[in-house]
Amino acid sequence: MTETASKPEPAIHFEPDDQVERLKAEITKKLTYSLGKNASVAQPHDWLTAGILAARDHIVDVWQRSTRESYQTGRKRVYYLSLEFLIGRSLADALNNLGLTGAMAQAMSELGVDLAAIETIEPDAALGNGGLGRLAACYMEAMASTGVPALGYGIRYDHGLFKQRIDGGKQIEVPEDWLSFRNPWEFERRESSYKIGFGGSVTGTAKPGEVFWEPEETVFAVAYDTAIIGWRGRDATTLRLWRARAMHPLSLDAFNQGDLVGAVAERNRAEAISKVLYPNDSTPAGQELRLRQEFFFTSASLQDLVRRHYRQFGKLDNLPDKAAIQLNDTHPALAVAELMRLLIDQHGLSWEDAWTITNGTISYTNHTLLPEALETWPVALMERLLPRHMQIIFGINARFLDAVRRSAGGENVDLSSISLIDEYHGRRVRMAHLAFVGSHTVNGVSALHSNLMKETVFAPLHRIFPERITNVTNGITPRRWLLSANPGLTSALQDVCGEGVTDDIEQIRKLAQHARDPALHERLASIRHDNKLKLAKIIRQDTGVVVDPTAMFDVQIKRIHEYKRQLLNILETIALYDAIRSEPYRDWAPRVKIFAGKAASNYGTAKAIINLINDVAVVVNNDITTRDRLKVIFLPNYNVSAAEVIIPAADLSEQISTAGMEASGTGNMKFALNGALTIGTLDGANIEIGERVGADNIMIFGMTAAEVEAARLAPRPTSEIIAATPHLEGVLDAVADGAYSPRERDRYRGLVEGLRVSDWFMVLNDFESYRQAQRRVDALWADQPTWWTKSITNTAHCGWFSADRAIREYAQRIWHVPAGYAAKS
Ligand SMILES: *Cc1c(COP(=O)(O)O)cnc(C)c1O
């Protein structure tokens, strides 16, 4: 089945007036019969739930049709395994995709309810840390929008990523509780439960079908399904999240003996698995509970998909023709061993046949090359927790190393570098090696990243499998990040590029012909101004600071990490502050520096950087000499909903990671599509943004990845760098001596000392280049027609970063499934 339709009718179609009346009736019915309330006593939350349930009915119709169709036609399906899905809110996005935004607003309004207001009380589903989790969410929506039949598998955490408060300038973590009002989007599937075993022993012969793993402990995985609706309501994908339940929730024996704690001990231990998301970003969690989470969701997902397949086809040798399993990073890498186990131990296949099927079905996306971020697990832990899987991993490794040794040139291969077991750090399983060897295709997430994979971490494996690594540059869904988040810009785009731009975002390139049109500049400036007013209101509410919406909004929002270099940004901000104070009468480009992001709770340096930004903000924002020319804002609790408000209000996008360290970035794409200009390094997808918008329309600075590598091999003394860099010494001294922390003068001594010891992240090395790039930004801001010409050029050339394009690449080159809906051209 190819290109079923390039422009099908929306699946659900009523006359507009009819639609409002029907929605009103549906909402009222939900309120009455599902919530047991009547309109006069309903609270905002009841209206929200009723609205969601009404919208969900519309989605279910589409969902059941597309699930039925994909079963009847026996189409190949994608199974996207991810420990994280950073979804955010769903109502506005679902209504937008269903074409019901206007009708729902009207229906609610006639019932006396402000839809926009109740949308903001929907909790963010924050089942992810950052880019990796958000990518999974964008891809679920893009698969629904491009007609790729798909199931996403993950964990239904009781508590998602912590909420961040800022207290006295410091990050405070508060538990997140998105399920406290229940989750009206999901369907619990008690009937879809699987047993997940841990520990115990392995007995029997080594023959297929005669190996018995007797786990010491078993928990249930219970499925919760949510439908993700695609653009124009044509199709829906399924997000299936697993919740851990105890086999025996209560021990009556213990209870009867008065041991209340013991009575629920098994239950607590089992349910701990899906209790809380690990709040780490770019560093592996390392604890046993994390490994239990990884196996729990991987095993449940594979049992589920193998069972479905077997029920439908009655055999397993055609699994690679009917299923594509995508591993989002190494968190689900145990899928390689678990699929082997199911095929051999439960279905009696030979090792060789099982391996052919496994390798033909699985593919893996790598997200990081940072050596400290690559997952490894101690062999001893794995043997204790997953004895059968450890045997299988040893089996895979032995056969693999043996085949390499016996191949042409194999005697020259350093086997220790390709082994699935790292023998040097106390014997550990290398999860990236396991995923690589077990997959038919391995992809990086930007052109630079995929090349670096071949040259660094995976170089030895790449020599053995030179065809295995490929690139699919990340993408973002334009529905959430443009159509929903920036309706003003969207309607301007529809006027200039035609209505079709919402169906095929790449038509946005028609905008380029109008890049110099003063009338368009004026219209876009007015849209941006409105977006900035909205953000300014939130800034005032959350921080008490009043900002001027005519100033440049200069934004860095992302997880706080040394490699993302918020420290570089705030140090340069201090230099700018000093410069403004020493020449207060110059016509400085007025700026609002906006930061937001969470630090992992155990990442001390990242927390110190948050503290520094907040301390600098206090000093700068209270200084009357700088007034409206410089403000520094740290917006607490960055999440998807915050991003949706901040990005459409940004003039300048800070993408300043140390070159070679940001695999792709997706924040960069969201900003550029919304018309912010990028100041950034030649890293990740910034490079590809630059290639598309043109070197004149992006402010690139700093060392290249190759220069960073060289500088690390032969580091220049930091004292020399500091001495050669104007302004830097003064800035560092001021921070170190407590100019921004007068009540605790030593607060940042360690942070600055760290920079003086080693400039691993090139903060000192790149400082001057960054500062000069910022002054070029100032000059450009003074020339607004040129600024807007560049802004339009950015929007016009960033349609390619749509998740639809990325999904089509995966579908064609990796999964070998046809996308139902082709892009119009
Ligand atoms: C897009 C997004 C990210 C990723 O941002 P980067 O700048 O690529 O690190 C992280 N968190 C949220 C909430 C996002 O929307």
The ligand as an SDF file (V2000), in Angstrom:
LIG
                    3D

 15 15  0  0  0  0  0  0  0  0999 V2000
   12.6370   20.3850   22.6750 C   0  0  0  0  0  0  0  0  0  0  0  0
   12.7270   20.1860   24.1300 C   0  0  0  0  0  0  0  0  0  0  0  0
   13.9340   19.7730   24.6990 C   0  0  0  0  0  0  0  0  0  0  0  0
   15.1940   19.5890   23.8910 C   0  0  0  0  0  0  0  0  0  0  0  0
   15.8410   20.8260   23.8060 O   0  0  0  0  0  0  0  0  0  0  0  0
   17.3940   20.9440   23.3520 P   0  0  0  0  0  0  0  0  0  0  0  0
   17.5820   22.4100   23.2540 O   0  0  0  0  0  0  0  0  0  0  0  0
   17.4920   20.2560   22.0370 O   0  0  0  0  0  0  0  0  0  0  0  0
   18.1960   20.3190   24.4270 O   0  0  0  0  0  0  0  0  0  0  0  0
   13.9820   19.6080   26.0590 C   0  0  0  0  0  0  0  0  0  0  0  0
   12.9100   19.8220   26.8380 N   0  0  0  0  0  0  0  0  0  0  0  0
   11.7380   20.2310   26.3340 C   0  0  0  0  0  0  0  0  0  0  0  0
   10.5840   20.4750   27.2480 C   0  0  0  0  0  0  0  0  0  0  0  0
   11.5970   20.4170   24.9620 C   0  0  0  0  0  0  0  0  0  0  0  0
   10.4230   20.8220   24.4620 O   0  0  0  0  0  0  0  0  0  0  0  0
  1  2  1  0
  2  3  1  0
  2 14  2  0
  3  4  1  0
  3 10  2  0
  4  5  1  0
  5  6  1  0
  6  7  2  0
  6  8  1  0
  6  9  1  0
 10 11  1  0
 11 12  2  0
 12 13  1  0
 12 14  1  0
 14 15  1  0
M  END
$$$$
